[in-house]
Amino acid sequence: MRSKYDGIKFYSNVDMSLSYNFNKARKILDQFQKDTEYNDVNQIIELYNIYQVFTSKGIKTEYTQPYDSKVKQLMPTIAGYFKEISDISFLKKYHSVCVIYIDDFFALFEKFKVYERISESTFRCILNDSEPILYKILGHKGVVRYYDTILAEFMRTSSQTAEIIIRKFLEKRTQISENNYYIPLSLKATEFEMILNQYIDSEFPEIGLLQLLASSQSSAECPISDNLRLKAKRKVEDYWKNCVDRGVEIVYGVGVGFKDSSQLISVDILQPYRYQLTYDASWIRNNQDYATLLNNFIYLFGYTDLQFRCTFPSVQSQLGTLEKIIGVKGIKDYEIGTAFQISDMKSSVEMKGYMSFLADLNIHVEDIYKWFFTEYLRDEFNVEGFIFNPPSYDQSFLEKCRNLPSEMDGVLKQYDLFVKYNIIDRELFEMSSKQTAFSDLPSMINNKYAYANSKEIEREQYLLFSDQSMLHYLPKQKKSFKSFFDALASCEVNIIEYPEWEMNDVRWLEKRGDIRVDTNGIINYVDSRVTLLQDLYIHDVVCPSYYKDISEIEKLVLAGELRYGNTLFSIPEQKYLNFMLNKSEYSNGRDLRNRYIHSTYPLDMRQQEQDYMSLLKIMAVIIIKINEEFCLKYPIN
């Protein structure tokens, strides 16, 4: 058992314990004498943490300045202690370190090059301890390079190695998981396959790491064979198949129906996260023109908002706090949460139900799509040359899934040619076989999108709209709101509500022009700026074309805090399309386009049907986005 020691611990410049540890550290510094002899290694490591607290950017200089002379004496004291550690005393001191200071011990072990005095045989002793210390050691490059050979030897048989490899090379870094490990040079990447295979076969592999291994892509740093990924995938499937009463299960679902109703849309909440949506069948039956049937994707089903931003992408504002930090996420994962899953399910079920309802009217969605390209664009905008040959309704879902992505690429290339040359030259079109990149497709509208372009803007959004900003809590009123903005919109808030360290954030927002504090201390938000920042926070993008007054946007762009984008699809939309259609950007991508083009599709017909619904949804969004371009460029009087 390691010794217990209730010492000061520095975590980071922004950790909420910083002010508490600062006040605790002042009392120790008041008693500190540079000539004091320390017998407990934890006392020395505590001094190191005190040094980090007092040199932290999170504490104002005016508070630390009175202690400057004593703080300067801390590192020489620490250095003197660690330089006395020898091969004989090392193990005793190491085993005396309390749990919260093990990381710090190895940091100082590296900083003062203690390893140069510790033999390999002695160092091996701590590797063979029962506690999983490997994670701590591999965080320090100097230590790893010095003990390279014995660490590589140990890692070839250690049960910890596979997890470290997965976390270092495949897992996305988060606040909780930094994954900053150094692998011994003697342990070659060619050895990883064997180590990972053994991990999959082990009795209790971590299911999250197996899922990550199954979805990750191979790289030179960490080669992963298809066999290995398949083996991990099957192990995960077996786990869930045999999983009984493990953890908490959250079930969500969306049902869609069409029937005559006095309401265009009605929503029934059957139970938490389970919804029944009912659409007025008479409205669709009485409005069967193709233009209206296409507009239903916007105004009835909400595939885009009223600024024609697609509502399918996963955006940061939709992710819950736990969804952002809990769980194993891949370096190249498209990050999704419950909101995305429900939205994806809802839109797919809507498409399936809509197709079925229209089929009863002898109308096929594919024919509506074709009408848009071959008749609507010609009749409304005098645009000739678009060709779109969708799947026929009587084809199998497999044939449809093979056909539609190809036609999708075709119309995007035709659009690209029209924007560049104001004409679709069929011969030029046929010369190109290059796959379309969504990020390369231009807009006909100048400054179509605006994005955040500074840390200051991100901080403003966090303080104003995040439920993690402490400004949402009013201590004196003992009230908590969804966000600081919600508090300002809901009640009268006085600046004296906040303690000093939070008042600094309020004053910073005032300087930024987000709020005004009147002579009585009452805080009011500046509507034009805050509305813009809220729009940006919710959607990760704003569309200047739909703002009556763009002066605030122009001011922020001029200051370099926002930047314009001139593409057909916004960046969130580009990311979503790459996630759905290929694996160019995300290792967990659904790869709908490529797997049908390259015949690596699933044989399950139900899955093929689901994939086709997704492809039809994407095609609807492409039509909406192209239509928006022409409407903005050539407004119809």
N, C-alpha and C positions, 0 to 999 in steps of 0.2 A: 504494500500500500504506500502510495506517495504521501508525503507530509501535507498537512493542511496549512494554508497561509492566506489570511484575509488581507491581501495587499492591494495597492493601487495598480490599476491596469489601464494602459492606453490602447484604445482600439483604432480610432481614426480621428481626423480633424472635425468630422461632422457627427460623431457618435453622441447620442443623447446623454451618455454617462460622463462626458468630458467635464462639465462644470462641477459635478459631484466629486469627481476624482481630483479636480484642481483644488477645491476647498480642503479636501482631505490631505492633499500633498503639501499644502502650505504649512500645516501643523508639523509635518515631519521635517520640512526645510527649516522651520524655526529652531528645531533642536539639532540640526545637522552640524557636525564638526568634521573637518577634512581629515583629522588625525584619528578618528574613531576606528577601532579594529572590529571587523565583521567576521563572525564565525558561520553565520547562516547564509548560504548562497542566495536564498530568496530575498534577503534584505538588500543584497547587492543588485539583484535583478529589479527589485522595486525601485531602487534609485534610478535605474535605467528608464523605467516607465515614468518616473517623476520628471526626468530630463525631457522625455518625449512630450509630456503634457505641457511643460513650461515653454517648450519651443514650438508648440503647435500653432498653426495659423488660425485655429478656432478660438483662441484666447486672446483678448485685446492686449496690446503691448503695455498699456497703462496699468494693467493688473499684474503683469509678470515682471515689470521693470524693477520694483523694489527687491526682487530676489535674484537679480542678474549675477551678482558676485558669487552667490552660493551655487547657482545653477552651473556656472563655469567650472566649479570644483568637482562636480559629480562625475564626469567622464574620466578624469584622472584617477579618481577613487575606484571606479569600476574597472578600469584598465589594469590597475595595480593588482586587484584581486584575481582577475582572470589570467594574468601573466604568471601567477604563482601556481596555477593548476598544472599538475604533472601527471605522468603516466600512472603514478602510484595513487594519487588522490582523486583522479578523474571519476572513477566509477562511484565512489562514495558521494561526491558532490552531485553527480548527475542524478543519482537515485534520490537525492534529497530535494530536488526541484519539485515544487508543487505543480499541479496539472496546468493551471492557467499561464505558467511561466516557461513551459517547455520550448515553445517557439522562440521566446526571447533568449533562452539559454543557448540555442543553436545559432541565433543571430550574433550573439556576443562571442560564441565559440569560433564563428567564422571571422568576425570583425577583428579579433585580436590574434587570429591564426593559432589558436590553441591546438588545432589538429596537428601542427608540426611537431608537437611534443607527445602526441598520443600514438602508441604503436597500433599496427593493424590488428594484432591479437586482442588488445584491450578494446578496440573499437568494435570488433566482432561480437564482443560480449553484449553490447547494447542491442545489436541487430538480432541476437538470439533470444532477447527478452520476450516475454509473452505479450507485452503491450505493442500495439501497431505503431511503431515509431518511424517507420519508413517515410510516411507522408511528411513528417517534420523535417527529416534530414534532407530530403530531395528538394526542399524549398531554398537550399543554400548552395549556390554554384561552387564556391570555393571548397566546401566540404566534399561535395560530390566529385569534383575533379581530383582532389587529393586521394580519396579512397575509391577511385574509379573501379579498379579491378575487383575488390572484395564486394563492393556494392552490386556490380553486375552479376557476380557469382551468386550472391544472395537473392537477387531479384529473379533469377531463372527458376527458382523453386518456391518463392514466396507467394502466398495466397493473395497478398496485397497488390502484386505487380500488375495484374490485368486491369484492376480498377484504376490504378494510377495511369496506365497507358490510355484507357478510354477517357478518363477525365482530362488528361493533358491534351490529347490530340483530337478528341471528338466532341467534348462538352463545351458549351458556351460559357464564358466567364460571367459570373454574376457577383453581386455584393457578398453573397454567402460562399460561393465557390470560385476562388481565384485561379485554381488549377495551375499555379506558376511553379511547375516542377522541372527539375533538371535531370535528364536521364543519363546515366553513365555512358560514355562513348564506347565502352567495350560491349555494351548490350546493343546489338545491331537490330535494325528494323526488320530484317529477315527472320529474326527469332520471335517476333510478336505473334505470328500466326499460331505457333505451337502454344504459347502462353495463353492466348485468347481462347483457343480450342479447349484447353484444360479448364479454363474458367467456366465456359458454357457447360461442360460436363460435371462441374463441381456440384455439391449437394444443395448449397443455398446461394446461388448467384443473385445479385441485386437485379430485380426485374426492370427497373428504369434504365440501368446500364445496358442490359440485353436489348431493350427496345431501341436504344440509341445505336448500338452496334449493328442492329438489323437494318436501320435506315440510313446509316452513314455511307459516304462515298470513300473509295480508296484514294490514297495519296502516297507520295514518295516517303513522307515522314512516317506514315502509318498504313502500310498496305493491308487491304481487307479483300479477301477473295469472295467471289459470289457464293461459294460453298459455305464459307464462314458466316456470311450474312443470312443465308438460308437456314443454317443450323440454329443461329440465334433467334430468327423469326419463329421457327418451329418450337423452340424451347419456350418462347413467350406465349405462343398459342396454347401449348400444353398447360402452362401455368394457369392461364385464365379459364381453360376448360375444366381444370380440376380445382379451381378456386372456390372455396365454400366459406362463407361468413368471414371474409378477410377485409377488415376496414369498413368504411362507410361508402355506400353506393348512392350516387345522385343520378336519378333517372329524369331525362327531359325528352319532350316530344312535341310535334306540331301536327295537327290534323287540319285538312283543308276540305271545304265543301262548297257547292254551288247550288243555291235554291232561291226561289222568288222571295224577296224580302223588301221591307220598307227602308232598310238601311243598306247602303252600298257595301259597307264592310262591318261585320260584327265580330267581336272577340270574346270567347268564353274561356276563363281560366279554370281548368278542370281540377288542377292541383298545382303546387309549386313547380315551375319549369315545364308545365304541360298545358298547351293551348289548343283551342279549336277555333279556326278562322272560317267564317262563312261569308261568301261573296254573293251579291245579288245577281242571280241568273238572268232576270228580266232585263237588266241593264245591258248585259252582253248580247242577249238575244235581240234587243231592239237597236243595237249599234254594231252592226256586222261589217261596216266598212273597214278596210284593212288599216287605214290610218289610226282609227280609234282602237282597233284590236292591238296595234303596236303600242299605242299610248298607254294601254292598260298596264304594261310592264313598268311604267313610271308612276302613274297616278293611282293605280289600283294595287299593284303588288310591291311598289317601292323598290324596284331594282336600282334606281338612282334617286337622289334627293332632287329638290327643285332647282339646284345649281348643276344638275346632271353629273354629280359625283357618284360613282358606283358605291352602293352600300355594302357590297360583299367583302371588301378587304378587311383584314384584321388591323386595327390601329391601337396605339398605346392606351388611349383613353378608355377603351373597352376592356382592357385587361385588369382583373382584380389584383390587389396587392399580393395575395398568396400565389396567384397564377404567374406573377412576374418573378417571384423569388423561389418558389417551391417546385421541386421536380427536376428531372434531368433533361437539359435542353442541349441540342447539338449546336456546334459552332455555326453550321450552315442551315439551321432549322428556320422555317417560317413559323413565327411565334403565334400560336392561336390559343384562344380560351373558350369558355362556355358561351359567351356572346356570339363568337364566330360560328361555333358549332350549331347553335340554334338558328342563326340567320341562314347558314348554309342548308340546313335541313328544311327550313321554312320555304326558301326560294325554290328548292328542288321539288318539294311536294306541290307547291303552287304551279310550277311548270307542268308537272305530270297531270295534275287535275285540270288545268287550263287546256292542255292538249286533248284530253279525253272529252271535255265539254265541247270544244270546237269541232272535234271529229263527229260528234252527234249532229252538228249543224252542217256537216260535210265541208268543213273548213280545216285546212292543215297549216300548222305554224310554219312549216318549211315553205309553203307557197306564199305566205305573208312576207317572209324574209326575201324571197326572190322578187316579189312585187316592189319592195323598197328599192332594190338596186337597179332593176331593169325598167321600171315605170315611174316610180315616185321621183327619183333624182332627175330623170329626164324631163318629166312634166313640170316639176316645181322649180328646178334650177337650171334647166337646159343642159344637163350634164350627160353626155353620151359615152358609151364604151364600157360601162360596168357590166361584167358578166358574173353570174352566180348560179351554179347548178347544184342545188341542195339534194340530199338523199330523197328518194320517193318514200311516201308513207308506208308502202307495203314491203319495204326492204327489212331484213333482220337488223336488230340493234347492232350486231357486229359490223355489218356493211355500212350502217349509218355512222358509226363511230370512226370507221376508216375514211369515209367520204368527207364528213363535215370539217375536220381540221384542215384538210387540204383546201377546201373552198374558203375557209376562214383566212388562211394565208393568202389566197388569191385576191380576195377583196381588199385586204390590207395593203398588198403590193399595188393594186390598182389605185387605191386612195393615195398612196405615197407618190405615184407617178403624176396623178392629177395635181397634187399640191405643188410639186416641183416644176411641172411643165404646163399646167393648166389644160392638159389634154391627156387622154389615156392612149398611148401609142401601143397597139397590140403587139407589133413586132418587137418593140423594145421590151415589153412585158415578157414576151416569150424567150428573150435572150437571157433572162435572169433566173437562176435556180437557187439563189441564196435565200436562206431562211430569214424571215422577218424578225427583227429584234424590236420589241415593243418600245424600248427606250429611244429608238432611232426614228420612230414615226413622228413627223413634224405636225404642228398645228398651223392652221391658216390664220389663227388669231394671235396677234402680238401680245405678249405678257399674259398668256392664258391662265397660268397658275402662279401662286406665290407660296414660298416655303420659309420656315424658320431658318435663320442663317447665323445665329449667335448664341452663345451660352447665356447671355443676359435675357434674351427672349424666352429661352427654355426655363430659366429660373423664375421669371415673371409668371409664366404659365403654371409652374409648380406651386408657387406661393398662392396664386389666386384660385386655382381650380382643383388641385389635388387634395384628396382626403388624407394624404400623408403629411401635408403642411400643418404645423401646429396652430396656425392662425385660425383654423376653423373652430377652435375651442375658445369660448369666452369664460375665463376662470371665475370672474366675479359674479357673472350671471349663472354660472354652472350649466351652461348650454353648449351643446355640440351640434355643428351643422355639417353638411356634406363637404363644404369647402369654405374658404374665406369669402369668396364671391357670394356664395349662398347666404352667409351670415350678413353681409352688407345689404343684400337684396331683401332679407327677411326682417331685420330689426335695426334699431339704432345702435351703432357700435362706437364706443369712445376709445381713443387710443390708450387711455389709462387702464383699460381692461388687461393690457398685456404686460408681462414681466419684461425687464430691460432687454434680455437677449432676443426676445421676439419683437419688441418695439423697434429694434434695429432693422428688422425685415420690413416692418410697416413703413418706416421712414425711407427705406430704399425704394419701395414701390411708389412712394410719393415723389421722390426725385425722378423716377422713371416716367412719371406722368400718368400712372394708372389710377391713382387715388388723389383726393384732396382732403386735407385735415383742416377744419375750420377753427376759428379762435376758441371755440368751446371744446375742441378735441374730437368732434364728431367726424367720422370717416365716411366719405362718399366716393364711389367709383366714377371714373371718367368714362361715360358711356361709349363714345366712338372708339376709343382705344381698347377698352376691355371687351367690347362686343367682337372686335376683330380678333383679339387674342383668344377669346373663347371659341370662336369659329375654327381657328387654327388648331387649338388644343383638341377639339372634338374630332376633327377630320384629318389632321396632319397636313392639310393643304387648304388654301382659300382660292376663290375664283373671282378676280377683280371685275370681270365683265358683269357680274350681278350685283355689284355695289353701286349705289347711287352716288356716293362720295368716296373717291379712292385716294383722297389727300393723305390719310393716315398710312395707307399702304405705300404710297409714293415716298412719304417722309422716311419710313422705315427702310425701304429699299435703298434710298439715297444714303442712309447712314450705314448701310451694309448689314442690317439686322434681319431683313427679309431679302429673298432673291426670287427673281422671276424664272418661270419655266415655260418653254414653248413647244410642248409635245401634245400629241393626240390624247394620250392617257397620262393622268397624273402619276406621280411616283408610287403612291399606295396602290393604284390600279395596276401599274407595271409589275409591282412585286406580286400582287395577287395572281395576275395572268401567268407569270413565270412559275408560281407555286402550283397552279392548276394544270398547266399545259406541258411543262418540261422540267428538267432538273438543272438548268443552266445556272441558277442562283441558289436553289435550296435543295438540300439532300433529302428532305422529307416531302418533296414535291409529289403531287399525284400523277404527273407525267402523262396526262390524258392524250396529248397529241402524239408524243413519241412512241408510247407503247402500242398504239394501234397502227401507226405507220410502220413500225418495225416488227409487228406481229408478236409482241411480247404481252399481249392482252390477256386478261383473265378469261377462263372458260365458263365461269358462272354467268348465266344469262341475266340473272337479277342484277349482278354487278355491272354488266354491259348496259342494261337499261338505265341504271343510276348514272353511269358515266355519260350516256347520251343526254340525259336531263341536264347535267352540268355543262356539256358542250352547247346545248341549246340556250342555256342561260347566258353563257359567255357571248354567244352570237347575238343575243338580244342587246346586250350591253354595247357591243361593237357597233351595232346599227344606231343605237341611241347616241353614242359619242360622235359618229360620223354625221348624223343628222344635226346634232348641235353645231358642229363646225360649219355646215352649210347655212344653217339658220343665222348664226352670228356673222358670218362673212357676207351673206347675201340676204339681208332681212326681207321678209315678205310683207309688203304693205297691206 
